[in-house]
Amino acid sequence: MNTYQPPTLIVWGKNDKIFPAERAEAYKKDLKNIDFNLLDTGHFALEEDGDFIAKKIISFFSNNLPNDH
């Protein structure tokens, strides 16, 4: 990640007991072009906040894909 800095979307449940929020925070150390979202959800963030996540994905791709796609 130090060589190539891809645009990165992170959407993570801050109450996830399987993948704790500290793991999400670690990405912020290495990535500069990051859309970081720590949600008030658990491990099943898509089930708990799917509408928000879908909007984030659409927005992320709209802002990060070349215009010819």
N, C-alpha and C positions, 0 to 999 in steps of 0.2 A: 504494500500500500504506500510505501514511501516513494516508489518510483512512479506509479500511476495513480492518479487521484480521480477515480470515477465518481460521478454524481451518485450519491447514496441516500436511499430512504430508509430510515430506521423507525419502525413503529413497534413498540414494546410495551408489554403490560408490567407496570411497576410492582405489582403484587404477585408476579409469576414466581412460584416456589421451585419450578424446575430449572428455569433460566433466570436467575436473579437480575435485577436492574443494573447491578454493578457491571455485568457483562456487556450490557448495551452502552453504558457510559464509556467503556474502554475504547469503543470505536471513535469517540470524539478526540482521542489522543492522536490517532493516526490519519484521520480523514479531515480534509479541509472543506470539501464541497458536500456538506451533509444536511439533510432535512431530518432533524432528530425529534421524535415524538414519544414521550413516556406517558402512557395512558393509565388512568385509574382502573385497570383491569387486572385479571389474573392471566393464567397460561392460555386461555381460550379467548384472546383479545378480539378475534374476528367475530366470534359469537356474541361477545359483550358489546362491541362498539364497531360493528361491521360497516355501517353507513359512513362513519367518520373515516375509517380506514380506506374504504373505496374512494371517497373524495380525495384523500391524500394521494393515493396511487394515480388517479386520473390527473390531478394537478402536477404531480411529480413528472409524469411522462410528458405532459403538455409543455412543461418548462424545460425538459432536458433532452427531448428528441429533436433531431434536425427538422426543419420546416418542410422538407420534401417527403416526409413519411406520412 
